[in-house]
């Protein structure tokens, strides 16, 4: 089609773009959650936390990060981004408060790594 290698053209959709679109839609859907959404007393994420998670997702998308495998609600009102690698690696970033997250990286044969992200998205 004359486009450079790897370029996205109208006849070649970008699967990463679709994955990010779905994850961002997933995050937005958590706005509808209410207290006890799981029938066992789980807290709903606040609208401010959902806003923060959407902003975080947009930042990751803009810098070219792969979309997470999933985004799920935590029972304590958090939102958890999860990436699962084919090699058994696992990255979890839990948005625990607006502009605050805890991260954990697990890779086969290595000790888990933990860190905290603030409003800048930097450890």
Residue pairs with C-beta under 8 A, 6 or more apart in sequence:
1 9
1 11
1 12
3 9
3 12
8 14
8 17
16 66
16 67
19 66
19 67
20 57
20 61
20 67
22 67
23 57
23 67
23 68
23 70
23 71
23 81
24 54
24 57
24 58
24 61
26 70
26 71
27 50
27 53
27 54
27 57
27 71
27 79
28 50
28 54
30 44
30 45
30 50
30 53
30 73
30 79
31 47
31 50
33 44
33 45
33 73
34 44
35 41
35 42
35 43
35 44
36 42
37 44
37 73
38 75
40 75
41 75
42 73
42 75
42 76
42 77
43 75
43 76
43 77
44 73
44 77
45 53
45 73
45 77
45 78
45 79
46 77
46 98
48 98
49 77
49 78
49 79
49 95
49 97
49 98
50 79
51 98
52 95
52 97
52 98
52 99
52 100
53 71
53 79
53 81
53 95
56 81
56 93
56 95
56 101
56 121
57 71
57 81
59 121
61 67
66 83
68 81
68 82
68 83
68 93
69 82
69 83
69 84
70 81
70 82
71 79
71 80
71 81
71 82
72 79
72 80
72 82
73 79
73 80
74 80
74 94
78 94
78 95
78 96
79 94
79 95
80 92
80 93
80 94
80 95
81 92
81 93
81 94
81 95
82 90
82 91
82 92
83 89
83 90
83 91
83 92
84 90
85 91
87 107
87 108
88 107
88 108
89 105
89 106
89 107
89 108
90 104
90 105
90 106
90 107
91 103
91 104
91 105
91 106
92 103
92 104
93 101
93 102
93 103
93 117
94 101
94 102
94 103
95 101
96 102
99 118
99 119
100 116
100 117
100 118
100 119
101 116
101 117
102 114
102 115
102 116
102 117
103 114
103 115
103 116
103 117
103 123
104 112
104 113
104 114
105 112
105 113
106 112
106 113
115 123
116 123
117 123
